[in-house]
Amino acid sequence: MVVTTGDGTAIADRVADSTATGPVETAASGDPHSAPIPLPDAAPAPAHGSPPPFRLGNRPPLTGIRALLMIPVVVYHSNFHTLPGAWVPLQVFFVLSGFLITSMLAAEGRRHGKVSMKGFYSRRAVRLVPPLLLTVALIAIYASFVYVADASQRIWGDAAAALFYSDYRQAFGHAPFFGFLAQTWSLSVEENFYVIWSILIVVAFAFHRRRLAYLFAIAGIAISVADRLYLVYSAPKWDAAVFTRTYYAFDSRADALFIGCLLGLLATDGYFNGWRPWAQRLLSAAAVASTAFLLWILFTAPLWQENLIVWWLPISTLASAVLLVYFVILPRGWGSRFVGIAPLVFLGELSYTIYLVHFPVFLVISPNGTGWGFWPTELLRLAIIATIAVASWFLIEKPLMGWRQRSAAR
């Protein structure tokens, strides 16, 4: 069973995408030429009850947190024993993804009175497709020199599913055992979300009914939760087929994304501004409790359990939402400062490519194949993963991001 990072799946540049709507929205992209926007602990209360526009700005914690989320996933995939609850970072990624995408789309709608789907999809393509194509190309090169059992499914079938964003291949049990791109199911979940949510946002702004966006987000949460519970309790018995159907599919996992959407709408409408000190202290305490809960899940909640689907998924989603609100409202808090340190931010920038390449590297290089012990093999794996991710970042991703930002500023 493969557990992934959701943008572990595409999340690697959600913050940087805020620059696509103009230089004012410069975000934590790792670009030394971008001018950070100073962030107070809490914005002052708006005059006359009119909240100031929300700016995503330079928020290193929203990039650094991706590094901390990526680490448990990589650790788990190295042996499928350590950190059995490594599925939980996916919930944080999904919530974060929904928040960032909605913040950008809603801010664009507020400024211009409409949302450009062409601009949105072009930004997504520039960010997501090149590293994915690089990964597929590297796997194809490997397969041209080394025999791979069941390559038609494990490589080419997986590559087709990844390129066309088909999460239901795994949800319905059609994926091969240890496919080279099995981890991209969560990327597919997010892509399905992008299509549906961008259309709903466009509709809301086309009718000049911002409240429609709230209604769509709340309805998305309710429908996804109801769908997941129906799939579990309508089944004759709990088994692997029920788990894979509920765990891997967009319809039963979308509630985390829609909760992020709801938070993004609240942020852009000014509800995260001007929190009083007592509310900030309460939020800090809730963030500590949420972190403790997510760590407990990480060490104690393995896959395949009914409790995971019925209880741990929704509770961990709420805990993820609390952490996100903390990072946004208290960017100078001690937790935000820790998560926003430079090494974590840089690793967070690499997280999307690490997510893509780490699993095929683990399949290609194993202790059984090298004849080495676990740790020498693991160090070799990590060195290869890091080399590919760093090269991709500096040679492909960062130049494309710079081009995208310059194009948006014209």
Residue pairs with C-beta under 8 A, 6 or more apart in sequence:
1 80
1 303
1 304
2 77
2 182
2 183
2 185
2 359
3 73
3 76
3 77
3 86
3 87
3 90
3 303
4 73
4 90
4 183
4 184
4 185
4 186
4 187
4 355
4 359
5 11
5 66
5 69
5 70
5 73
5 89
5 90
5 93
5 183
5 186
5 351
5 355
6 89
6 90
6 91
6 93
6 94
6 97
6 186
6 187
6 189
6 190
7 14
7 93
7 97
7 186
7 187
7 190
7 352
7 355
8 66
8 69
8 70
8 73
8 89
8 90
8 93
8 183
8 186
8 351
8 352
8 354
8 355
9 93
9 97
9 184
9 186
9 187
9 189
9 190
9 352
9 355
10 97
10 127
10 128
10 187
10 190
10 191
10 352
11 66
11 93
11 96
11 97
11 190
11 351
11 352
12 66
12 127
12 348
12 349
12 350
12 351
12 352
12 353
12 355
13 29
13 127
13 349
13 352
13 397
13 401
14 62
14 96
14 97
14 100
14 101
15 27
15 28
15 29
15 56
15 59
15 62
15 63
15 100
16 27
16 28
16 29
16 30
16 31
16 127
16 401
17 27
17 100
17 101
17 104
17 123
17 124
17 127
18 25
18 26
18 27
18 56
18 57
18 100
18 103
18 104
18 107
19 25
19 26
19 27
19 29
19 34
19 401
19 404
19 405
19 408
20 104
20 119
20 123
20 404
20 405
20 408
21 104
21 107
21 108
21 111
21 408
22 408
22 409
23 405
23 409
24 55
25 55
25 56
25 57
25 104
25 107
26 34
26 35
26 36
26 37
26 57
26 58
27 34
27 56
27 57
27 58
27 59
28 58
28 59
28 60
28 62
28 63
28 345
29 349
29 401
29 405
30 63
30 345
30 346
30 349
30 398
31 398
31 401
31 402
31 405
33 402
34 58
34 405
36 57
36 58
37 55
37 57
37 58
39 57
39 58
39 59
39 331
39 332
40 332
41 280
41 330
41 331
41 332
41 333
42 273
42 274
42 275
42 280
42 329
42 330
43 52
43 272
43 273
43 274
44 273
44 274
45 273
45 274
46 52
46 270
46 273
46 274
50 270
51 269
51 270
51 271
51 273
51 274
52 270
52 273
53 107
53 110
53 111
53 268
53 270
54 103
54 107
54 267
54 268
54 269
54 270
54 272
54 273
55 107
56 100
56 103
56 104
56 107
59 327
59 328
59 331
59 340
60 339
60 340
60 341
60 345
61 327
61 331
61 335
61 336
61 339
61 340
62 96
62 100
62 327
62 328
63 340
63 344
63 345
63 348
63 349
64 339
64 340
64 341
64 344
64 345
64 347
64 348
65 92
65 96
65 323
65 327
65 339
65 344
65 348
66 93
66 96
66 347
66 348
66 351
67 343
67 344
67 345
67 347
67 348
67 351
68 339
68 344
69 89
69 92
69 93
69 351
70 89
70 347
70 348
70 351
70 354
70 355
72 83
72 86
72 88
72 89
72 298
73 86
73 89
73 90
73 355
73 358
74 354
74 358
74 382
74 385
75 82
75 83
75 86
76 82
76 83
76 84
76 86
77 86
77 183
77 358
77 359
77 362
78 362
78 378
78 381
79 374
83 298
83 299
84 299
84 300
84 301
84 302
84 303
85 297
85 298
85 299
85 300
85 301
85 302
86 298
87 301
87 303
87 308
88 294
88 297
88 298
88 301
88 312
88 316
90 186
91 256
91 313
91 316
91 317
91 319
91 320
92 294
92 320
92 323
92 324
93 186
94 186
94 189
94 190
94 253
94 256
94 257
94 260
94 317
94 320
95 256
95 257
95 259
95 260
95 263
95 317
95 320
95 321
95 324
96 260
96 320
96 324
97 190
97 193
97 257
97 260
98 193
98 197
98 256
98 257
98 258
98 259
98 260
98 261
98 262
98 263
98 264
99 260
99 261
99 263
99 264
99 267
99 324
100 260
100 264
101 194
101 197
101 260
101 261
101 264
102 197
102 201
102 217
102 260
102 261
102 263
102 264
102 265
102 268
103 264
103 267
103 268
105 115
105 120
105 197
105 198
105 201
106 201
106 213
106 264
106 265
106 268
106 269
107 268
108 115
108 116
108 119
109 115
109 201
109 204
109 205
109 210
110 268
113 205
113 208
114 202
114 205
114 206
115 198
115 201
115 202
115 205
117 198
117 199
117 202
119 408
120 194
120 198
121 194
121 198
123 404
124 194
126 400
126 401
126 403
126 404
127 397
127 400
127 401
127 404
128 187
128 191
128 352
130 392
130 396
130 397
130 400
131 352
131 353
131 356
131 392
131 396
131 397
132 162
132 163
132 184
132 187
132 356
134 353
134 388
134 392
134 396
135 181
135 353
135 356
135 357
135 360
136 159
136 162
136 163
136 181
138 357
138 360
138 388
139 155
139 159
139 180
139 181
139 360
140 155
140 159
142 148
142 360
142 364
143 151
143 155
146 364
148 154
148 155
148 180
150 176
153 176
153 179
154 176
154 177
154 178
154 179
154 180
155 179
155 180
157 169
157 175
157 176
157 179
158 175
158 176
158 179
158 180
158 181
158 182
158 184
159 180
159 181
160 166
161 169
161 175
161 181
161 184
161 188
162 181
162 184
162 187
162 188
165 187
165 188
165 191
165 192
166 188
167 185
167 186
167 188
167 189
167 192
167 248
167 249
167 250
168 248
168 249
168 250
169 175
169 185
170 182
170 185
170 244
170 248
171 185
171 244
171 245
171 247
171 248
171 249
172 244
172 245
173 241
173 244
175 182
175 185
178 363
180 359
180 360
180 363
181 356
181 359
181 360
182 359
183 355
183 356
183 358
183 359
184 356
185 248
188 250
189 248
189 249
189 250
189 253
189 254
189 257
190 257
192 250
192 254
193 250
193 254
193 257
197 216
197 220
197 257
197 258
197 261
200 212
200 213
200 216
201 213
201 216
203 212
204 210
204 211
204 212
204 213
204 216
205 213
210 265
210 269
213 261
213 265
214 262
214 265
217 258
217 259
217 261
217 262
217 265
218 258
218 262
220 254
220 255
220 257
220 258
220 261
221 255
221 258
221 259
221 262
223 251
223 254
224 251
224 252
224 253
224 254
224 255
224 258
225 255
225 314
227 251
227 252
228 246
228 252
228 253
228 255
228 309
228 313
229 310
231 242
231 245
231 246
231 252
232 238
232 242
232 246
232 306
232 309
232 310
235 242
238 306
240 304
243 303
243 304
243 309
245 252
246 252
246 309
247 253
247 303
247 308
247 309
253 313
255 314
255 317
256 313
256 317
256 320
259 317
259 318
259 321
260 321
260 324
263 321
263 324
263 325
263 328
266 272
267 328
272 325
272 328
272 329
275 283
275 329
280 329
280 330
283 322
283 325
283 326
283 329
283 330
284 326
284 330
284 333
284 335
286 322
286 326
287 322
287 323
287 326
287 335
288 335
289 322
290 318
290 319
290 320
290 322
290 323
291 319
291 323
291 335
293 315
293 316
293 319
294 316
294 319
294 320
294 323
297 312
297 316
301 307
301 308
301 312
302 308
305 312
326 333
326 335
326 336
327 335
327 336
327 339
330 336
331 340
349 393
350 386
350 389
350 390
350 393
353 388
353 389
353 392
353 393
353 397
354 385
354 386
354 389
357 385
357 388
357 389
358 381
358 385
361 381
361 384
361 385
361 388
362 381
365 377
365 380
365 381
365 384
366 377
367 373
367 374
367 377
370 376
370 377
370 380
372 380
